[in-house]
Amino acid sequence: MMKWHGAGAATVQGFPRDGPAPAGSRFHVFPEGRMCSMKRVLLMWLVPLFLIVGVTSAAFSYWTYSSMVREFMDSQMDQLGDSIAAQEEHTMPPSPTAKRVHEWGAYVVQVYAPDGSLHASSWRQLGGGLRQQPGFSDLRVDGTSWRVYATDPATHGGRQVQVFQSGMFRAHLAAERAGAAIAPVMILLPLAILILWGVSGAMSRAVQDIGRQAANQDEHTISELPLERVPYELKPLVVSFNGLLTRLRDAFTTQRRFVQDAAHELRTPITAVALQLENVRRDMPPGACQQSFAQLEAGVSRAQRLVDQLLKLSRQEAMAAEAVSSVDLHAQLHESMNALIALAEQRNIDLGLVAEGFEGGTPPTWRCAAGDMRSAVDNLVENALRYTPEGGVVDVRLLSEGGRAVIEVVDTGPGIPPEMMPRVFDRFFRVPGTGARGSGLGLSIARAAAQRCGMRLTLRNREDRSGLIARIEPT
């Protein structure tokens, strides 16, 4: 781990403790914008590098084999020319064809007399008048390149032997040998790029999996991210995030504990006040005192309901951990309605159950925690009973739509103004102008319970008359 040392500047894992480096002082591997991606950066850096290596290897191989061909062929030409020049009677090689000269690299031999005239030639198409200085040279004749070796006339009685070889053949031979050498590299290069593409994609997906695991966290299921198969470079980030999740989980736990403790502590004195009010009611004289006493009783009743709702809210974490099972919707709805029938009778409201679209003996079911299902239905039905005027109607409907079971709670209350609809699920929010007593927590609790069941809770006003329709359906 690299560390920077300076006057009084401590370091932690290679970074100054007194703050990040100033902008522009470090080289950033990840650019801004869409190219800020591990996969794209790897490809952006390594693919050009692979191509440079391939091109460099091809050029080096061609240069190497060109030198080898040049040295080998020059040695052959040297031996052939000197051997012919050393003979009294010049033995000329067979006359080659143009194909053998240019494609197979056959040598062309010319012998010049001491007077400079062409004495003999193994390939007349080349023509005369091409006498060169002793040694090796490159020559172009009619647009064709040739490699030429000429003997020294001084050592052979003024005679000179010249050996020609096609430059096109030499270039083709060098390219052929270089191509054979570079072929494995050229084949492996695309394969290496494909492997790099796959590996970088797998790395990207692994990082995305870590992000998905973090995204799946909620206030009820906060847990540390696993460190297995996490790259070494990403472990500090995941460890830091796990520390943040731990602190967040502790904060939620503290919040729930505070709400639960406060609700429990408030329940006892409020219950005691309610009992004292019951005792005082008998001695209360009629008139204005009775009206003030009724308002006091209403306030105490609302406080009791608020405490009960706070206790329900604090138990949501336990409900979230409840085992998932197959819940009989008919039985669950009957159970919730039986528990609230007393409130319906007290307010003279017609509470009924309507089941449509279910034929046969198999009851409709949902896979969820029974406690969550009960909490969602109880709060919706109780909310409808409290906001429906006396003498109204509340229907609980169990419908079959597209092979799926749907629950609707339909009332004849005042409904919800459209501009207030987005806020009704907020905690402690109550629609202004309604005379119903409530805490503003019922719909919030119902939606949270429905979401834990994998369901969606929606509200809409009735079109046939005033009233509200609360609908629970699978997502």
C-alpha positions in Angstrom: 0.0 0.0 0.0 1.5 3.3 -1.1 1.6 6.1 1.5 2.4 9.8 1.3 4.5 11.2 4.1 4.7 14.9 4.9 5.1 17.3 7.7 2.5 16.4 10.3 0.2 14.7 7.8 -0.9 11.3 9.0 -2.1 8.7 6.4 -4.8 6.1 6.5 -4.5 3.2 3.9 -2.6 5.4 1.6 -4.7 8.6 1.7 -4.0 11.8 3.6 -6.1 12.1 6.8 -6.5 15.9 6.2 -8.7 15.5 3.2 -8.7 14.3 -0.4 -6.2 15.4 -3.0 -7.1 18.6 -4.8 -8.8 18.3 -8.2 -6.5 17.7 -11.0 -3.6 16.4 -8.9 -4.3 12.8 -9.6 -4.8 10.9 -12.8 -8.3 9.5 -13.1 -8.7 6.2 -14.8 -12.4 6.5 -15.0 -13.6 9.3 -17.3 -16.8 11.3 -16.8 -20.0 10.4 -18.5 -21.0 7.1 -20.0 -17.4 5.9 -20.2 -17.3 5.8 -16.4 -17.5 2.0 -16.3 -15.1 -0.7 -15.3 -16.0 -2.8 -18.3 -15.6 0.1 -20.8 -12.3 1.3 -19.1 -10.8 -2.2 -19.3 -11.8 -2.4 -23.0 -10.7 1.1 -23.7 -7.2 0.5 -22.3 -6.5 -3.2 -23.1 -8.0 -3.5 -26.6 -5.8 -0.8 -28.1 -2.8 -2.3 -26.2 -3.6 -5.7 -27.7 -3.8 -4.2 -31.2 -0.5 -2.4 -30.7 1.2 -5.6 -29.6 -0.3 -7.4 -32.6 0.8 -4.8 -35.1 4.3 -4.5 -33.5 4.7 -8.3 -33.5 3.7 -8.4 -37.2 6.1 -5.6 -38.1 9.0 -7.1 -36.1 8.4 -10.6 -37.6 8.4 -9.2 -41.1 11.6 -7.3 -40.5 13.2 -10.3 -38.9 12.3 -12.7 -41.7 13.2 -10.1 -44.3 16.7 -10.0 -42.8 16.9 -13.8 -42.6 15.8 -14.2 -46.3 18.1 -11.5 -47.4 21.2 -13.0 -45.7 20.4 -16.6 -46.8 19.6 -15.7 -50.4 22.6 -13.4 -50.6 24.9 -16.2 -49.5 23.4 -18.5 -52.1 23.9 -15.9 -54.8 27.5 -15.3 -53.7 28.4 -19.0 -53.9 26.7 -19.5 -57.3 28.3 -16.4 -58.8 31.8 -17.2 -57.6 31.5 -20.9 -58.7 30.5 -19.9 -62.2 33.2 -17.2 -62.5 35.9 -19.7 -61.4 35.1 -22.0 -64.4 37.0 -21.7 -67.7 34.0 -22.9 -69.6 31.0 -21.2 -68.0 28.3 -23.8 -67.1 25.0 -21.8 -67.2 22.0 -23.0 -65.2 18.9 -24.1 -67.2 16.9 -21.3 -68.7 13.9 -20.6 -66.3 10.5 -19.5 -67.1 9.0 -16.2 -65.9 6.9 -18.0 -63.4 9.9 -19.8 -61.9 11.8 -16.5 -61.8 9.2 -14.3 -60.1 7.2 -16.9 -58.1 9.8 -19.5 -57.3 12.9 -17.3 -57.0 15.0 -19.0 -59.7 18.3 -17.3 -60.3 19.2 -15.5 -63.5 22.9 -15.6 -64.5 24.6 -13.2 -66.9 28.3 -13.4 -67.9 30.1 -10.3 -69.3 33.3 -10.5 -71.4 36.3 -8.4 -70.5 35.3 -5.8 -73.1 31.9 -5.3 -71.3 29.8 -7.1 -73.8 27.1 -9.7 -72.7 28.7 -13.1 -73.3 25.9 -15.4 -72.0 22.6 -15.1 -70.2 20.3 -17.8 -68.7 17.2 -15.6 -69.3 17.2 -13.4 -72.4 14.1 -11.5 -71.3 16.2 -9.6 -68.8 18.3 -8.0 -71.5 21.9 -6.7 -71.4 23.6 -3.5 -70.4 23.0 -4.2 -66.7 26.6 -4.5 -65.6 27.0 -3.5 -62.0 29.8 -2.8 -59.6 31.2 -5.8 -57.7 29.2 -6.9 -54.7 25.5 -6.7 -53.9 23.1 -4.1 -55.1 19.4 -3.5 -55.8 18.2 -2.7 -59.3 14.9 -1.9 -61.0 14.3 -3.0 -64.6 11.1 -2.1 -66.3 9.4 -1.5 -63.0 10.6 -4.8 -61.5 13.0 -4.9 -58.6 16.0 -7.2 -58.6 18.7 -8.2 -56.2 22.0 -8.5 -57.9 25.4 -10.0 -57.1 28.4 -9.2 -59.3 31.8 -10.8 -59.1 35.0 -8.9 -59.2 36.4 -8.9 -62.8 40.0 -8.3 -61.5 40.1 -11.8 -59.9 38.7 -13.6 -63.0 40.7 -12.3 -66.0 38.3 -9.4 -66.6 35.2 -11.6 -66.8 32.3 -10.8 -64.6 29.4 -13.0 -63.5 26.1 -11.4 -62.3 23.4 -13.3 -60.5 19.9 -11.9 -60.4 17.0 -12.8 -58.1 13.5 -11.3 -58.2 12.8 -8.8 -55.4 9.1 -9.6 -55.6 9.9 -13.2 -54.7 12.0 -12.1 -51.7 9.3 -9.8 -50.4 6.7 -12.5 -50.9 8.8 -15.1 -49.1 9.5 -12.8 -46.2 5.8 -11.9 -45.9 4.9 -15.6 -46.0 7.3 -16.6 -43.3 6.4 -13.6 -41.1 2.7 -14.4 -41.6 3.2 -18.0 -40.5 5.0 -16.8 -37.4 2.4 -14.1 -36.6 -0.6 -16.2 -37.4 -1.0 -17.7 -33.9 -0.9 -14.1 -32.5 -3.5 -12.9 -35.0 -5.7 -15.8 -34.1 -5.3 -15.5 -30.3 -5.7 -11.7 -30.4 -9.5 -11.7 -31.2 -9.9 -14.6 -28.8 -8.1 -12.6 -26.1 -10.4 -9.6 -26.7 -13.5 -11.9 -26.5 -12.2 -13.4 -23.2 -11.5 -9.8 -21.9 -15.0 -8.8 -22.9 -16.5 -11.8 -21.1 -14.3 -11.4 -18.0 -15.0 -7.6 -17.8 -18.7 -8.4 -18.2 -18.6 -10.9 -15.4 -16.7 -8.4 -13.2 -19.4 -5.8 -14.0 -22.2 -8.2 -13.1 -20.5 -9.1 -9.8 -20.4 -5.4 -8.9 -24.0 -5.0 -10.0 -24.9 -8.0 -7.8 -23.5 -6.2 -4.8 -25.6 -3.2 -5.7 -28.7 -5.3 -6.0 -28.1 -6.9 -2.6 -27.8 -3.4 -1.2 -31.0 -2.2 -3.0 -33.0 -5.1 -1.6 -32.4 -3.8 1.9 -35.3 -2.1 3.7 -36.1 -1.0 7.2 -37.3 -4.4 8.2 -34.6 -6.6 6.7 -31.3 -4.7 7.1 -28.4 -7.1 7.1 -24.7 -6.9 6.2 -23.7 -7.6 2.6 -21.7 -10.9 2.3 -18.0 -10.5 1.7 -17.5 -13.9 -0.1 -16.3 -13.5 -3.6 -16.0 -9.7 -3.2 -12.8 -8.5 -5.0 -10.0 -7.3 -2.8 -10.2 -3.8 -4.2 -14.0 -3.5 -3.4 -13.8 -5.0 0.1 -13.1 -1.7 1.9 -16.1 -0.2 0.1 -18.4 -3.1 1.1 -17.1 -3.1 4.7 -17.7 0.6 5.0 -21.2 0.1 3.6 -21.9 -2.7 6.0 -20.9 -0.4 8.9 -23.4 2.2 7.6 -26.1 -0.5 7.4 -25.3 -1.6 11.0 -25.7 2.0 12.2 -28.9 2.4 10.2 -30.3 -0.8 11.6 -29.5 0.3 15.1 -31.2 3.6 14.5 -34.3 1.9 13.2 -34.3 -0.4 16.2 -33.9 2.5 18.6 -36.7 4.4 16.9 -39.1 1.4 17.1 -38.2 0.7 20.7 -38.8 4.4 21.5 -42.2 4.3 19.9 -43.1 1.0 21.6 -41.9 2.1 25.0 -43.7 5.5 24.7 -46.9 3.8 23.6 -46.8 1.4 26.5 -46.0 4.1 29.0 -48.8 6.3 27.7 -51.4 3.5 27.7 -51.6 3.1 31.5 -52.1 6.8 32.4 -54.6 7.3 29.5 -56.6 4.3 30.5 -56.6 5.6 34.1 -57.9 8.9 32.9 -60.6 7.2 30.9 -61.7 5.2 33.9 -61.8 8.4 36.0 -64.0 10.1 33.4 -66.4 7.2 33.5 -66.7 7.7 37.3 -67.1 11.5 36.9 -69.8 11.2 34.2 -72.5 10.1 36.7 -72.0 13.2 38.8 -71.7 15.7 35.9 -74.6 18.2 35.9 -76.4 18.8 32.6 -75.8 21.8 30.3 -72.5 23.3 29.3 -70.6 21.0 31.6 -71.9 18.0 29.7 -70.7 19.5 26.4 -67.2 20.2 27.8 -67.1 16.8 29.3 -68.0 15.2 26.0 -65.2 17.0 24.3 -62.8 15.8 27.0 -64.0 12.3 26.5 -63.5 12.6 22.7 -59.9 13.8 23.2 -59.1 10.9 25.6 -60.7 8.4 23.1 -58.5 9.8 20.3 -55.4 9.6 22.5 -56.2 5.9 23.3 -56.6 5.2 19.6 -53.4 6.9 18.8 -51.6 4.8 21.4 -53.1 1.7 19.9 -52.0 2.6 16.4 -48.5 3.4 17.6 -48.3 -0.1 19.2 -49.4 -1.6 15.9 -46.7 0.4 14.1 -44.0 -0.8 16.5 -45.0 -4.4 15.9 -44.5 -4.2 12.1 -41.0 -5.5 12.4 -42.2 -8.7 14.1 -44.9 -9.1 11.5 -42.2 -8.8 8.7 -40.4 -11.8 10.2 -43.5 -13.9 10.4 -43.5 -17.1 8.3 -45.2 -16.9 4.9 -48.1 -19.3 4.4 -51.2 -19.7 2.2 -53.9 -17.5 3.7 -57.6 -18.3 3.1 -59.0 -15.0 2.0 -62.6 -15.9 2.8 -61.7 -16.9 6.4 -59.5 -13.9 6.8 -62.1 -11.4 5.7 -64.8 -13.0 7.9 -62.4 -12.8 10.9 -61.6 -9.1 10.3 -65.3 -8.3 9.9 -66.3 -10.2 13.0 -63.8 -8.2 15.0 -65.2 -4.9 13.7 -68.9 -5.7 13.7 -69.4 -4.0 17.1 -68.1 -0.7 15.6 -70.4 -1.1 12.6 -73.4 -1.7 14.9 -72.5 1.2 17.1 -72.5 3.6 14.1 -75.5 1.9 12.4 -73.5 1.0 9.3 -74.3 -2.0 7.1 -71.1 -4.1 6.9 -71.2 -6.9 4.4 -69.1 -9.3 2.4 -69.5 -9.8 -1.4 -67.6 -12.7 -3.2 -67.8 -12.8 -7.0 -66.3 -14.9 -9.7 -65.3 -17.9 -7.5 -66.9 -21.2 -8.5 -66.1 -24.5 -7.1 -65.0 -25.6 -3.6 -61.4 -24.3 -3.6 -61.2 -21.1 -1.5 -59.1 -18.2 -2.9 -55.7 -17.8 -1.2 -52.7 -15.5 -1.1 -49.1 -16.4 -0.1 -48.2 -14.0 2.6 -47.8 -13.6 6.4 -51.2 -14.0 8.1 -50.5 -11.1 10.5 -49.8 -8.7 7.6 -52.9 -9.8 5.8 -55.0 -9.2 8.9 -53.4 -5.8 9.6 -54.0 -4.6 6.1 -57.7 -5.7 6.0 -58.4 -4.6 9.6 -57.1 -1.1 9.0 -58.9 -0.6 5.7 -62.3 -1.8 7.1 -61.9 0.2 10.3 -60.9 3.3 8.3 -64.1 2.9 6.1 -66.3 2.4 9.2 -65.0 5.6 10.9 -65.3 7.8 7.9 -68.6 6.6 6.6 -71.6 8.6 8.1 -74.0 6.8 10.3 -76.5 4.7 8.4 -74.1 4.2 5.5 -72.8 1.1 3.8 -69.4 -0.6 3.8 -68.9 -3.6 1.5 -65.9 -5.8 1.5 -65.6 -7.4 -1.9 -63.6 -10.5 -2.9 -63.3 -10.5 -6.7 -61.6 -12.7 -9.3 -59.9 -10.7 -12.1 -57.8 -12.5 -14.7 -57.5 -15.5 -12.5 -56.2 -13.4 -9.6 -58.0 -12.7 -6.3 -58.6 -9.0 -5.5 -59.9 -7.4 -2.3 -61.9 -4.1 -2.4 -63.3 -2.2 0.6 -66.0 0.1 -0.7 -67.7 2.7 1.5 -70.3 5.5 1.2 -68.2 8.1 3.0 -67.1 11.6 1.7 -64.2 10.2 -0.3 -60.9 12.0 -0.6 -60.3 15.2 -2.6 -58.1 14.5 -5.6 -55.4 17.0 -4.5 -55.1 15.2 -1.1 -54.9 11.7 -2.6 -51.0 11.6 -2.8 -50.7 12.4 0.9 -53.2 10.1 2.5 -50.6 7.4 3.1 -48.3 9.8 5.0 -48.2 9.1 8.7 -50.3 11.3 11.0 -51.9 12.9 7.9 -55.7 13.4 8.2 -57.9 14.9 5.5 -59.0 18.4 6.7 -62.7 19.0 7.1 -63.7 15.4 8.2 -65.4 15.1 11.5 -64.2 11.5 12.0 -61.8 10.7 14.8 -58.6 9.1 13.8 -54.8 9.1 14.3 -53.7 9.4 10.6 -51.8 6.1 10.8 -54.4 3.5 9.6 -53.7 3.8 5.8 -49.9 4.0 6.4 -50.0 0.8 8.4 -52.3 -0.9 5.8 -50.0 0.0 2.9 -46.8 -1.2 4.7 -48.5 -4.5 5.5 -49.7 -5.0 1.9 -46.3 -4.3 0.6 -44.8 -6.9 2.9 -47.3 -9.3 1.4 -46.1 -8.5 -2.1 -49.4 -6.6 -2.8 -50.3 -3.2 -4.0 -52.8 -0.9 -2.1 -54.5 1.8 -4.2 -57.3 4.3 -3.4 -59.8 5.9 -5.8 -63.1 7.7 -5.4 -66.3 6.1 -6.4 -67.8 7.3 -9.7 -71.4 6.2 -9.1 -71.7 8.2 -5.8 -69.7 9.7 -3.0 -67.4 7.2 -1.3 -64.0 5.6 -1.5 -62.7 2.3 -3.0 -59.6 0.8 -1.3 -58.1 -2.0 -3.5 -55.5 -4.7 -2.6 -54.2 -6.7 -5.5 -51.0 -8.6 -6.4 -48.2 -6.6 -8.0 
